[in-house]
Amino acid sequence: MQMDKELKKDINEYIKEVNQNIICDYKTKKKFVSDFKNSIYDFVECENIFSVDEVYRHFGTPQQIAKEFFLGLNFRKIKRKMNYTKGVIVGTVVSLIGVAVVLMILTYLEAIQWRLEILF
């Protein structure tokens, strides 16, 4: 069965709304939305669905889907990812500050050397 263009447009809008309601890291979100999209298309094809209202009735609203997704998350895994990201950010900031301090010291020493050359 070929899906109606209007139905496909409505389903894509539905998936877009679901995507906007999901809050998590990019990789997890992308996988979930891809799997969810496949589930919708399988449902529409197998059950000969002709209306997005039937998709809403079967799967729920985007907000309901996001809530169910959130309740099923592995928070330990998310916390590890957040701690890793936080560590990378802190390490990067410390490194940048260190480079800035070294550059300031080198600039200061070069200015002193320049002044000494002018005097002597």
N, C-alpha and C positions, 0 to 999 in steps of 0.2 A: 504494500500500500504506500502510495506517495503522500507525504504529509502536505496539507494545505499551507500555502504561503502565509496566510493570516495567522493560522495556528502556530506555525514555526516562529513568526515574529512575536506573538504573544508569549510563547514559551521562552524565547530568548530574553524578553523583558522580565519575565518571572525569574529566570536564572540570574539576571543582572541584579535584581532586587535582593535575591538570596545572597549573592556575592557581596553586596554592600552591607548586609547585616551581619556577616561573619567577621569576627574579630580574632585574629591569630596571626602567626607568622605566614609569610608569603607562600612557602613551599607546602605547608599543611593546607592552607586555604585553596591553593591551586588544585591540589589532588582531590580535596573534598568536592569542589565545584565541578571538576571534570567527571568524577564518579557519579555525582548527583545528576548531572546533565545526561549521562549515559542511561541512568535509571529512568529518567523521565522519558527519553526517546524510546527505550525498550517498552515502557508501560504504554505509551501512546500507540506504538506499532502493534503490540500483542493484544491490546484491549480495544483496538479500533476507536480511539478517542478522537472526537472532532471539536472539542471545546476546552479552552484553558480552564474553565470553571471546574471541569472534571479533574484536571491536574491539581488544582487548588484543594478540592475535596479529598483527593487521595493522599497528597503529600503535605498539605497544610500551607499556612501563610509563610512568607519569607521570615517573619519574626518568629514563628513557631519552629521553623527549621533551624534558625540560628540558635534559639534557646536549647533545642535538643542537641545540637552540635556542641554547644558550650558545656552542657551537662555531661557529655560523653568524653570531654577532653582529658588527657592524661596530664595533670597539673605538675607532677614531678618532672616530666619531660620538658614542659614549658619552662619551669623554673630553672632547669639546667641550661636551656638555651638562653634564657634571659641573663643568667649569671655569666655565661660565656661571652655574650654580647657586651655586657657591662664591663667585663675584664678586658676585652679588646678595646673598648672605647677609653677606659682609664689608661691602659697601656699606651695607646696612641697619643692621648693628651699629655701624659708624662713625658713621652719621647719628644713631642713637639716643644714642650716647655724647656726641656733639656737642650735641644738644638737652638732655641731662641736665646737661652742664657749663654751658651758657648759663642754664638754669633755676636752677642752684645759684648762679651769679654774680649773677643778678638778685635772687634771694632774699636773698643776702648784702648787696647794695647797698641793698635795700629795708629790711633790718634796721638798717643803719647810718643810713639817712635817718630812720627811726622814732626811733632813739636820740637823734639830733641834734635832732629836733623836741621831744623830751621835755626835753632839757637847756636849750634856748633858748626 
